[in-house]
Amino acid sequence: MLFTTGVFLFLYLPVTLLVFFASARLFGRSAAAAWLALASLFFYGYWLPAYTLLLLVSVAANYGFGTLILKRSGAARRAWLIAAVTANLGVLAYYKYANLLLQSANAVAGTHFPLLAIILPLGISFFTFTQIAYLADVYAGKVKERNPIHYILFVTYFPHLIAGPVLHHAEMMPQFGRTENYSPKWENFAIGLAFLGLGLAKKILIADSIAPVANAAFDDVSSLGIGIGHAWLGVLAYTFQLYFDFSGYSDMAVGLSLLVGVQLPYNFNSPYKARSIIDFWRRWHITLSRFLRDYLYFTLGGNRKGPLRRHVNLLLTMLLGGLWHGASWTFAVWGGLHGVFLVLNHGWRYFRDRLAGGASGWGVPAPLRQGTAGLLTFLCVVLAWVFFRAKSIGAAFAMIESMVRQPAGAHLSAADWQLLPWLAALLALVLIVPNSQQLIDGQFRARLPQLRASGRHREILGFVAGVEVVAIVMLALIAARRASTEFIYFNF
């Protein structure tokens, strides 16, 4: 079930909200939370009911592992943690990486192992990483709540289950226990619907509209060969498609969750405005970056064992982060490239701050220096996206070659030229316009005290919510006229 479909927007969502608030009023918070967990399981099972059992087994097993870890001490406590993490990674490896390993073995050793008929369960990376973080925190004594209903809801919660964000128990489970979250509020509806509508617009009007340009370029580069102009159009189109697709999903997830009074962590903060790769990873897929830092990079030793070990840890973390995205060596190269970029970025900062005596700018005007840093960062990100999108390593290198070499007879068509202003407008949009949380959670929410003081608080917010519903209906009608387009991160 996609957030952009009429089934979700006009049937599943209204029924889920009505029963949630009604059950909270009639039967209490536990009943409402249980209903929301059941609704989330139905949302997941709507795609492939058989894998709902896998999700339930994962939830039950990890809650049980958490109980065992909590009740043990010393070596036994550590052994149960290792067993739990191994079990989670084993399931993930089977479903996500078994065929990659078989393909690699066949290619390297000349064997002919048959591939397995595996369908990748939606969201398995997200709910696996979410629960590994929970188990690590149980082991560290950081878990304060063990309500089983809240735990099920924390893992299965439908706004995040399929494509993130990667949730942390400490920021979610306490919210499921707050009494005020079980009553409808105009403010939550107005803000939540604004996020939902903006996310739908990003996905339907921009990401899905520009996707054919990217698809055509990446499909043609291997079979036909394309020129510089066509290659750059395709790569930039994918750069913006991925941005608005993922940003749109992140906005929708936040908005849907706010309808029941629960605040999801922001997962996206204008990453193309970054002026370094370090800054980029503080803005792109924020919750995944946090997970990789807290539960992988720090576990490997972080920067506590000297500069060389720090850089090795960075490279390993980004390689594994790349493979987390998919069972393809292209994702490993993508992660490895970002690891190299991060090492170079840290090396530059070391040179600038220590070897160069902390000199800042060396007389270069700040706008030029910042603009150059932003452009260099953007180009590095774009280069890495080629591997992220390409179907094979060979196809990625073919695209990169096309980006720097013009074959005889290749030229841009009139339709291609017409795309240039659109891409320029999208670039200006991501670089200049405030992002969704700045507009909605910042500027819009800042006006709420004035609305309350005016005495027309509910009336105005009701009108705003009504306008947002109309906009959402119109966007859903546009989406219904197209072939269904999944979110890119559904594949991960």
KAZIWO-V712142 format. One record per backbone hydrogen bond with DSSP energy under -0.5 kcal/mol. NH is the residue of the N-H (numbers start at 0). CO is the residue of the C=O. E is the energy in kcal/mol with one decimal. If there is no record, write none. Layout:
NH:CO:E / NH:CO:E
//
This chain:
4:1:-1.4 / 8:4:-2.5 / 9:5:-2.8 / 10:6:-0.8 / 11:6:-2.8 / 12:7:-2.9 / 14:10:-2.0 / 15:11:-2.6 / 16:12:-2.5 / 17:13:-2.7 / 18:14:-2.5 / 19:15:-1.9 / 20:16:-2.5 / 21:17:-2.3 / 22:18:-2.8 / 23:19:-1.9 / 24:20:-1.7 / 25:21:-2.5 / 26:22:-3.1 / 27:22:-1.0 / 27:23:-0.7 / 31:27:-1.7 / 32:28:-2.9 / 33:29:-2.4 / 34:30:-2.4 / 35:31:-2.3 / 36:32:-2.1 / 37:33:-2.4 / 38:34:-2.9 / 39:35:-1.9 / 40:36:-2.1 / 41:37:-2.3 / 42:38:-2.3 / 43:39:-2.1 / 44:40:-2.9 / 45:41:-1.6 / 46:43:-1.1 / 47:43:-0.8 / 50:47:-1.6 / 51:48:-1.7 / 52:48:-0.6 / 52:49:-0.8 / 53:49:-0.6 / 54:50:-2.0 / 55:51:-2.5 / 56:52:-2.8 / 57:53:-2.4 / 58:54:-2.5 / 59:55:-2.8 / 60:56:-2.9 / 61:57:-2.3 / 62:58:-2.1 / 63:59:-2.3 / 64:60:-2.9 / 65:61:-2.4 / 66:62:-1.9 / 67:63:-2.3 / 68:64:-2.7 / 69:65:-2.2 / 70:66:-1.7 / 71:67:-0.7 / 71:68:-0.8 / 75:72:-1.0 / 76:72:-0.8 / 77:73:-1.7 / 78:74:-2.5 / 79:75:-2.2 / 80:76:-1.7 / 81:77:-2.5 / 82:78:-2.5 / 83:79:-2.5 / 84:80:-2.8 / 85:81:-2.5 / 86:82:-2.3 / 87:83:-2.2 / 88:84:-2.7 / 89:85:-2.3 / 90:86:-2.1 / 91:87:-2.3 / 92:88:-2.8 / 93:89:-2.3 / 94:90:-2.2 / 95:91:-2.4 / 96:92:-2.1 / 97:92:-0.9 / 97:93:-0.8 / 100:96:-2.4 / 101:97:-2.1 / 102:98:-2.8 / 103:99:-2.4 / 104:100:-2.4 / 105:101:-2.5 / 106:102:-2.2 / 107:103:-2.5 / 108:104:-2.8 / 109:105:-1.1 / 110:104:-0.7 / 117:115:-1.8 / 119:117:-0.6 / 123:120:-1.5 / 126:122:-2.6 / 127:123:-1.7 / 128:124:-2.3 / 129:125:-2.3 / 130:126:-1.3 / 131:127:-2.2 / 132:128:-2.3 / 133:129:-1.4 / 134:130:-2.5 / 135:131:-2.4 / 136:132:-1.9 / 137:133:-2.2 / 138:134:-2.4 / 139:135:-1.7 / 140:137:-1.2 / 141:136:-3.1 / 142:136:-0.7 / 143:141:-0.5 / 150:146:-2.2 / 151:147:-2.4 / 152:148:-2.4 / 153:149:-2.6 / 154:150:-1.9 / 155:151:-2.7 / 156:152:-2.0 / 159:156:-1.5 / 160:156:-1.6 / 161:157:-0.5 / 163:159:-2.1 / 166:164:-0.8 / 170:167:-1.3 / 171:167:-0.8 / 171:168:-0.9 / 172:168:-2.0 / 173:168:-0.5 / 174:171:-0.9 / 175:171:-1.2 / 176:173:-1.1 / 177:174:-1.2 / 180:177:-1.2 / 181:178:-1.9 / 182:179:-1.0 / 188:184:-2.1 / 189:185:-2.9 / 190:186:-2.6 / 191:187:-2.9 / 192:188:-2.6 / 193:189:-1.4 / 194:190:-2.2 / 195:191:-2.5 / 196:192:-3.0 / 197:193:-2.4 / 198:194:-2.5 / 199:195:-2.3 / 200:196:-2.2 / 201:197:-2.3 / 202:198:-2.2 / 203:199:-3.2 / 204:200:-1.7 / 205:200:-0.9 / 205:201:-0.7 / 206:201:-2.8 / 207:202:-2.7 / 209:205:-2.2 / 210:206:-1.1 / 211:207:-0.5 / 212:209:-0.8 / 213:209:-1.4 / 214:210:-2.9 / 215:211:-2.4 / 216:212:-1.8 / 217:213:-2.4 / 218:214:-2.1 / 219:215:-2.4 / 220:216:-2.0 / 221:217:-0.5 / 222:218:-0.9 / 223:219:-3.2 / 224:219:-1.9 / 230:226:-2.5 / 231:227:-2.7 / 232:228:-2.3 / 233:229:-2.4 / 234:230:-2.6 / 235:231:-2.6 / 236:232:-2.4 / 237:233:-2.2 / 238:234:-2.3 / 239:235:-2.2 / 240:236:-2.7 / 241:237:-2.9 / 242:238:-1.3 / 243:239:-2.6 / 244:240:-2.4 / 245:241:-2.6 / 246:242:-2.6 / 247:243:-1.8 / 248:244:-2.2 / 249:245:-2.5 / 250:246:-2.4 / 251:247:-2.5 / 252:248:-2.8 / 253:249:-2.0 / 254:250:-2.7 / 255:251:-3.1 / 256:252:-2.0 / 257:253:-2.0 / 258:254:-1.0 / 258:255:-0.5 / 259:256:-1.4 / 260:257:-1.8 / 261:256:-2.1 / 262:260:-0.5 / 263:261:-0.7 / 268:282:-2.2 / 272:269:-1.9 / 273:270:-1.6 / 279:275:-2.1 / 280:276:-2.1 / 281:278:-1.0 / 282:279:-1.5 / 283:279:-2.3 / 284:266:-0.6 / 285:266:-1.3 / 288:284:-2.4 / 289:285:-2.2 / 290:286:-2.1 / 291:287:-3.0 / 292:288:-2.2 / 293:289:-2.9 / 294:290:-2.9 / 295:291:-1.0 / 296:291:-3.4 / 297:292:-2.3 / 299:295:-2.3 / 300:296:-0.6 / 300:297:-0.7 / 301:296:-2.5 / 303:300:-2.3 / 305:302:-0.7 / 309:305:-2.1 / 310:306:-2.2 / 311:307:-2.2 / 312:308:-2.7 / 313:309:-2.2 / 314:310:-2.4 / 315:311:-2.6 / 316:312:-2.6 / 317:313:-2.4 / 318:314:-2.4 / 319:315:-2.5 / 320:316:-2.3 / 321:317:-2.4 / 322:318:-2.2 / 323:319:-1.8 / 324:320:-0.7 / 324:321:-1.1 / 325:322:-0.9 / 327:325:-1.8 / 330:327:-0.9 / 331:327:-1.0 / 332:328:-2.3 / 333:329:-2.3 / 334:330:-2.7 / 335:331:-2.8 / 336:332:-2.9 / 337:333:-2.0 / 338:334:-2.1 / 339:335:-2.5 / 340:336:-2.8 / 341:337:-2.4 / 342:338:-2.2 / 343:339:-2.7 / 344:340:-2.5 / 345:341:-2.7 / 346:342:-2.5 / 347:343:-2.6 / 348:344:-2.1 / 349:345:-2.3 / 350:346:-2.4 / 351:347:-3.0 / 352:348:-2.9 / 353:349:-2.3 / 354:349:-1.2 / 355:350:-2.4 / 356:353:-0.9 / 357:351:-1.3 / 358:355:-1.2 / 360:358:-0.6 / 363:360:-2.2 / 368:364:-2.5 / 369:365:-3.1 / 370:366:-2.4 / 371:367:-2.3 / 372:368:-2.1 / 373:369:-2.5 / 374:370:-2.5 / 375:371:-2.6 / 376:372:-2.3 / 377:373:-2.4 / 378:374:-2.5 / 379:375:-2.1 / 380:376:-2.3 / 381:377:-2.6 / 382:378:-2.5 / 383:379:-2.1 / 384:380:-2.0 / 385:381:-1.0 / 385:382:-0.8 / 386:382:-0.7 / 386:383:-0.7 / 387:383:-1.6 / 388:384:-2.2 / 389:385:-2.3 / 395:391:-1.9 / 396:392:-2.3 / 397:393:-2.1 / 398:394:-2.0 / 399:395:-2.3 / 400:396:-2.5 / 401:397:-1.9 / 402:398:-1.4 / 403:399:-0.5 / 403:400:-1.2 / 404:400:-1.2 / 406:404:-0.7 / 409:406:-1.6 / 416:412:-2.1 / 417:413:-1.5 / 418:414:-0.7 / 418:415:-1.1 / 419:415:-0.7 / 419:416:-0.9 / 420:416:-0.5 / 421:417:-0.6 / 422:418:-2.5 / 423:419:-2.4 / 424:420:-2.2 / 425:421:-2.2 / 426:422:-2.4 / 427:423:-2.3 / 428:424:-2.2 / 429:425:-2.2 / 430:426:-1.5 / 431:427:-2.4 / 432:427:-0.7 / 432:428:-0.8 / 438:434:-2.4 / 439:435:-3.3 / 440:435:-0.6 / 441:436:-0.9 / 442:437:-2.4 / 443:438:-1.8 / 444:439:-1.7 / 445:441:-1.8 / 446:442:-0.7 / 446:443:-1.1 / 447:444:-1.2 / 450:446:-1.8 / 451:447:-2.6 / 452:448:-2.1 / 453:449:-1.3 / 454:450:-0.7 / 454:451:-1.0 / 455:450:-0.7 / 459:455:-2.5 / 460:456:-2.4 / 461:457:-2.5 / 462:458:-1.9 / 463:459:-2.6 / 464:460:-2.8 / 465:461:-2.0 / 466:462:-2.3 / 467:463:-2.3 / 468:464:-2.2 / 469:465:-2.1 / 470:466:-2.3 / 471:467:-2.5 / 472:468:-2.5 / 473:469:-2.3 / 474:470:-2.3 / 475:471:-2.4 / 476:472:-2.1 / 477:473:-1.9 / 478:474:-2.4 / 479:475:-2.0 / 480:476:-0.8 / 480:477:-0.8 / 481:478:-1.5 / 485:483:-0.6 / 489:486:-1.8 / 490:487:-1.7 / 491:488:-1.3
//
